[in-house]
Amino acid sequence: KFKDWMAPLISKMHDEQDEKWMEQAKQLVNSDGADEKEPIKPFSYTPSEFIARMGKEINNEDSVLYWAYKNDIPVFCPALTD
C-alpha cells in the first residue's frame, strides 16, 4: 500500500527535478555569463524538502508529516540520502 502511494510521488518529483535542470541548462546556454548574479546549480530535493512533500501529498490528519507540512515545521532525516 505504501509503495503504491510512494512510487508515483517519487516519479512525479523526479520529473519535476528533471524539468528544473532543463530550465537551468537553457538559461545557461542562452546567457553570455556576464550578467549572472550567482552560478546556476543543479536542482535536487533535500531530505527535508522530500519529507515536506510527503506531508503535503499524504493529506491525512493522523500523520505527523501532514501536520509538520501544514505548520511549516522542517523534519530532518539525513538517512534518506544514505
Stockholm file with secondary structure:
# STOCKHOLM 1.0

chainA/1-82         KFKDWMAPLISKMHDEQDEKWMEQAKQLVNSDGADEKEPIKPFSYTPSEFIARMGKEINNEDSVLYWAYKNDIPVFCPALTD
#=GR chainA/1-82 SS CHHHHHHHHHHHHHHHHHHHHHHHHHHHHHCCSTTCSSCCCCCCCCHHHHHHHHHHHHCCTTCHHHHHHHTTCCCCCGGGGC
#=GC SS_cons        CHHHHHHHHHHHHHHHHHHHHHHHHHHHHHCCSTTCSSCCCCCCCCHHHHHHHHHHHHCCTTCHHHHHHHTTCCCCCGGGGC
//
